[in-house]
Each structure stands twice: as structure tokens, then as C-alpha cells.
Amino acid sequence: MTYALAIALGLVAGVLAGMFGIGGGLLFVPTLIALGLGHHEALGTSLLAIIPTVLVGTWRQARYGNVRWHAAAVLGIAAAAAAQGGVALAVSLPDATLRRLFAGLLVLVAAQIAWRARQRES
Amino acid sequence: MRLVLIGLVAGFFSALFGVGGGIVIVPLLLFCGWDSRAATATSLAAIGITAVSGVIAYAIHGDVNVGYAALVGLPAAVSVAGATALQQRLQTRTIELCFAAFILAVAVWLFVK
């Protein structure tokens, strides 16, 4: 049952990643926590789960000629370096603190999506 | 130079929250005058590189569960392919508001957990 839920949420995460251009990680992290992983393990596992999703997404977008490869390389390499700092900070913080930070992030994203939807209406 | 700054912010953020970093990269690229399709597509490619770096760092700490990653990551890889086509046909405003409400509920759950 739990596994079926995990697979269903994985499917939903992929749809959202394609439709809104936001990473599947936003849903992967809460899903993995619901499955019983600790917050640190949920973060590392979420990042691994993101890789197949972005590979497929990038492949699809590249076919439409939407990917600017040079910019992607510059962004990606800078981000890869900074990610080491992010991991170092995350592993030094307790699970509960990370969970509240993540919840705060979700509230911000929800507000941003709702704002965007309202803007398009007017 | 701006791209390097965006990348640095996104990478730190990505690793700290276990997300791709697209929620940082896409708005900032749009702010720099990119069109949304190029911003989303380029962000996806950049996230791939970032995620590999983050995974390696978490793996060193023993915080990567390959089985669970496959359990949620592989279905997502399948559905992301169809999502772009779906986006053209659906009324996205309703979906966006439902999604916003859903992640608010998830946020509340994480707060009280």
C-alpha cells in the first residue's frame, strides 16, 4: 500500500515537474519522509530520484530546441560547487529544523504559484 | 557572470532542501529576460549536474537510499515526458490553485509532524 502511494506520488511529481518547471524534489522529500526516511536521508535520496526525471525532461526539451547548453553548463557547474556547501550545512542541522525550513519553503512556493495563477487571470 | 551567481545560489539551496533548484533558477532567468520555455528547459539541464554533485556529497554521509530513489524517481521520469503535452490542453489555472492548496497542506503536516 505504502509502495503504491510512493509510485503514485512519483507519477504526480513528474507531471508537476513537466507542467510547472519545478523540481520533483518538492514532492519527493515529503513522500520519502512519509515512507519513514529521516530528513537527511530523504534529501540525499530525493536528489538521486531527481536525476532520471531531469534526464528525460531535458531530452524532451532538447528535441524542441529549448535548451541553451552553454548557459546550462555554467549554471550547473556553479550550482554543483555551491551544492557542497549546502550539504555541509544540511548535515550539521537537526532533522526537525530542516523539516520546518522545508515546510516554510513549501508555503513560499504555494504562494508563488497562486500569485502566478491569479496574475494570468487578470 | 549573472549565470554563475544564479548557479551558486541555486546549488546551495538545492542541496539544503533536496530539491532541484529550478524554483530558484527559473524565476531568476525570467527576471533576466529569458522566455519561459528556454528558462525551464535550461534549468532542467543545469539541475542534472547539480543533483549529481549533491548526491555524491550525501552519499559520503550515507544519506542516499537507492531503492527508494528508484521507487519515486522512475515513475516521475515516465510521467514528466507526458506532462509537457498535457500542459497544452488543460486549464492550468485550476490545476495551479489545487496544487498550491495541496503543498500548503503538506507544509502544515511537516510543521506539526
Contacts between the chains, C-beta under 8 A, distances in Angstrom:
chain1	res1	chain2	res2	distance
A	3	B	71	6.6
A	6	B	68	7.5
A	6	B	71	4.9
A	6	B	72	5.5
A	7	B	71	6.5
A	7	B	72	7.4
A	7	B	75	4.9
A	8	B	75	7.7
A	9	B	72	6.5
A	10	B	71	6.8
A	10	B	72	3.8
A	10	B	73	6.6
A	10	B	74	7.0
A	10	B	75	3.4
A	10	B	76	4.6
A	10	B	79	7.7
A	11	B	75	4.5
A	11	B	76	6.7
A	11	B	78	7.1
A	11	B	79	4.5
A	12	B	79	7.5
A	13	B	72	6.7
A	13	B	76	4.6
A	13	B	79	7.8
A	14	B	75	6.5
A	14	B	76	3.4
A	14	B	77	6.4
A	14	B	78	6.5
A	14	B	79	3.3
A	14	B	80	4.0
A	14	B	81	7.9
A	14	B	83	6.4
A	15	B	79	4.9
A	15	B	80	7.3
A	15	B	82	7.5
A	15	B	83	4.5
A	15	B	86	7.0
A	16	B	83	7.6
A	16	B	99	6.6
A	17	B	20	7.9
A	17	B	22	8.0
A	17	B	76	6.6
A	17	B	80	5.1
A	17	B	83	6.9
A	18	B	79	7.3
A	18	B	80	4.4
A	18	B	81	7.5
A	18	B	82	7.3
A	18	B	83	2.5
A	18	B	84	5.0
A	18	B	86	7.4
A	18	B	87	6.8
A	19	B	83	5.1
A	19	B	84	7.7
A	19	B	86	6.9
A	19	B	87	4.8
A	19	B	92	7.0
A	19	B	95	7.2
A	20	B	96	7.5
A	20	B	99	7.4
A	21	B	22	5.7
A	21	B	26	5.1
A	21	B	36	7.6
A	21	B	39	7.4
A	21	B	40	3.6
A	21	B	43	6.4
A	21	B	44	7.6
A	22	B	19	7.9
A	22	B	20	7.5
A	22	B	22	5.3
A	22	B	23	5.2
A	22	B	26	7.6
A	23	B	14	7.9
A	23	B	19	4.7
A	23	B	20	2.5
A	23	B	21	6.7
A	23	B	22	4.7
A	23	B	23	6.9
A	23	B	47	6.2
A	24	B	20	7.1
A	24	B	72	7.8
A	24	B	73	7.6
A	24	B	76	4.7
A	24	B	80	7.5
A	25	B	14	7.9
A	25	B	17	7.3
A	25	B	18	5.4
A	25	B	19	3.4
A	25	B	20	5.2
A	26	B	19	5.5
A	26	B	23	7.3
A	26	B	103	6.9
A	27	B	106	7.9
A	28	B	18	7.2
A	28	B	72	5.3
A	28	B	73	7.4
A	28	B	76	7.7
A	29	B	17	7.3
A	29	B	18	4.9
A	29	B	19	7.0
A	30	B	106	4.9
A	30	B	109	7.4
A	30	B	110	6.5
A	31	B	72	5.6
A	32	B	65	7.8
A	32	B	68	5.9
A	32	B	72	6.9
A	33	B	110	7.4
A	33	B	113	7.6
A	35	B	68	6.3
A	37	B	65	6.3
A	37	B	68	6.5
A	40	B	58	7.4
A	40	B	61	7.1
A	40	B	63	4.6
A	41	B	63	4.7
A	41	B	64	7.4
A	41	B	65	5.7
A	42	B	18	6.3
A	43	B	15	7.7
A	43	B	16	8.0
A	43	B	17	7.2
A	43	B	18	3.2
A	43	B	58	6.4
A	43	B	63	6.8
A	44	B	18	7.2
A	44	B	54	7.4
A	44	B	55	6.5
A	44	B	58	2.8
A	44	B	59	6.6
A	44	B	61	7.3
A	44	B	63	3.7
A	44	B	64	4.1
A	44	B	65	7.6
A	45	B	18	7.9
A	45	B	63	7.5
A	45	B	64	5.6
A	45	B	65	4.5
A	45	B	66	7.9
A	45	B	68	5.2
A	45	B	69	4.8
A	46	B	18	4.0
A	46	B	19	7.1
A	46	B	69	7.7
A	47	B	14	7.6
A	47	B	15	7.5
A	47	B	18	5.8
A	47	B	51	4.8
A	47	B	54	4.3
A	47	B	55	4.8
A	47	B	58	6.5
A	47	B	64	7.8
A	48	B	51	7.4
A	48	B	55	4.8
A	48	B	64	5.5
A	48	B	66	6.8
A	48	B	69	3.9
A	48	B	73	6.8
A	49	B	68	7.7
A	49	B	69	4.2
A	49	B	70	7.6
A	49	B	72	5.0
A	49	B	73	3.1
A	49	B	76	6.9
A	50	B	19	7.8
A	50	B	20	5.2
A	50	B	47	6.6
A	50	B	51	4.7
A	50	B	73	7.0
A	51	B	48	6.5
A	51	B	51	5.2
A	51	B	52	6.7
A	51	B	55	7.1
A	51	B	73	7.1
A	52	B	73	4.9
A	52	B	74	6.1
A	52	B	76	7.3
A	52	B	77	3.9
A	53	B	73	6.2
A	53	B	76	4.5
A	53	B	77	5.0
A	53	B	80	5.3
A	54	B	20	6.7
A	54	B	44	5.0
A	54	B	45	7.4
A	54	B	47	4.9
A	54	B	48	4.5
A	54	B	51	6.8
A	55	B	48	6.3
A	55	B	77	7.2
A	56	B	77	4.6
A	56	B	78	7.8
A	56	B	80	5.4
A	56	B	81	5.4
A	57	B	44	4.5
A	57	B	80	4.9
A	57	B	81	7.8
A	58	B	41	7.1
A	58	B	44	4.7
A	58	B	45	4.7
A	58	B	48	6.3
A	60	B	80	7.6
A	60	B	81	5.8
A	60	B	84	6.0
A	61	B	37	7.7
A	61	B	40	7.2
A	61	B	41	3.5
A	61	B	44	6.1
A	61	B	45	7.8
A	61	B	84	7.7
A	62	B	41	7.3
A	62	B	45	7.8
A	64	B	37	7.4
A	64	B	41	7.4
A	66	B	37	4.8
A	66	B	38	5.3
A	66	B	40	7.4
A	66	B	41	3.5
A	66	B	42	7.5
A	67	B	38	7.8
A	67	B	41	4.6
A	67	B	42	5.6
A	67	B	44	7.6
A	67	B	45	5.2
A	68	B	38	6.0
A	68	B	41	7.8
A	68	B	42	4.8
A	69	B	45	6.9
A	71	B	3	5.7
A	71	B	42	5.4
A	71	B	46	7.9
A	72	B	42	4.8
A	72	B	43	7.9
A	72	B	45	3.7
A	72	B	46	4.7
A	72	B	49	7.7
A	73	B	46	7.8
A	73	B	49	7.4
A	74	B	3	4.4
A	74	B	4	6.2
A	74	B	7	6.5
A	75	B	3	5.4
A	75	B	6	6.1
A	75	B	7	4.2
A	75	B	10	7.0
A	75	B	25	6.3
A	75	B	42	7.1
A	75	B	43	7.6
A	75	B	46	3.8
A	76	B	7	6.8
A	76	B	45	6.9
A	76	B	46	3.9
A	76	B	47	7.5
A	76	B	48	6.9
A	76	B	49	3.0
A	76	B	50	5.8
A	77	B	7	7.0
A	77	B	49	6.4
A	78	B	3	7.2
A	78	B	4	4.6
A	78	B	5	7.7
A	78	B	6	7.6
A	78	B	7	2.8
A	78	B	8	5.0
A	78	B	11	6.4
A	79	B	7	4.2
A	79	B	8	6.9
A	79	B	10	4.8
A	79	B	11	3.0
A	79	B	14	6.4
A	79	B	21	6.0
A	79	B	25	7.9
A	79	B	46	6.2
A	79	B	47	7.9
A	79	B	49	6.9
A	79	B	50	4.0
A	79	B	53	7.5
A	80	B	11	6.1
A	80	B	49	5.3
A	80	B	50	5.3
A	80	B	52	7.1
A	80	B	53	3.5
A	80	B	54	8.0
A	81	B	8	7.2
A	81	B	11	6.5
A	81	B	53	7.5
A	82	B	7	7.0
A	82	B	8	4.4
A	82	B	9	7.2
A	82	B	10	7.4
A	82	B	11	3.2
A	82	B	12	4.3
A	82	B	15	7.5
A	83	B	11	4.2
A	83	B	12	6.9
A	83	B	14	5.8
A	83	B	15	3.9
A	83	B	50	5.5
A	83	B	53	4.5
A	83	B	54	4.5
A	83	B	57	6.7
A	84	B	15	7.3
A	84	B	53	6.7
A	84	B	57	5.6
A	85	B	11	7.9
A	85	B	12	5.4
A	85	B	15	7.4
A	86	B	11	6.5
A	86	B	12	4.3
A	86	B	13	6.7
A	86	B	14	6.5
A	86	B	15	2.8
A	86	B	16	4.2
A	86	B	54	7.2
A	87	B	15	4.6
A	87	B	16	7.8
A	87	B	54	6.1
A	87	B	57	3.8
A	87	B	58	5.9
A	87	B	61	7.6
A	88	B	57	7.7
A	89	B	12	7.9
A	89	B	16	5.9
A	90	B	15	6.4
A	90	B	16	5.1
A	91	B	61	5.4
A	91	B	63	7.5
A	98	B	16	7.9
A	99	B	110	5.2
A	99	B	111	7.9
A	99	B	113	6.7
A	100	B	110	7.3
A	100	B	111	6.4
A	101	B	16	7.6
A	101	B	17	7.2
A	102	B	17	5.8
A	102	B	18	7.8
A	102	B	110	6.1
A	103	B	106	7.9
A	103	B	107	4.3
A	103	B	108	7.6
A	103	B	110	4.0
A	103	B	111	4.8
A	104	B	107	7.5
A	105	B	17	5.8
A	105	B	19	7.7
A	106	B	103	4.8
A	106	B	104	7.1
A	106	B	106	5.8
A	106	B	107	3.9
A	106	B	110	7.3
A	107	B	104	6.5
A	107	B	107	5.0
A	109	B	23	6.0
A	109	B	103	6.2
A	110	B	99	8.0
A	110	B	100	4.3
A	110	B	101	7.5
A	110	B	103	4.8
A	110	B	104	4.6
A	110	B	107	7.1
A	111	B	100	7.5
A	112	B	23	7.9
A	112	B	27	7.8
A	113	B	96	5.2
A	113	B	97	8.0
A	113	B	99	6.1
A	113	B	100	4.5
A	113	B	103	7.9
A	114	B	96	7.2
A	114	B	97	6.2
A	114	B	100	4.2
A	116	B	96	6.8
A	117	B	92	7.6
A	117	B	93	4.8
A	117	B	96	4.0
A	117	B	97	5.5
A	117	B	100	7.3
A	120	B	93	6.3
A	121	B	93	6.2
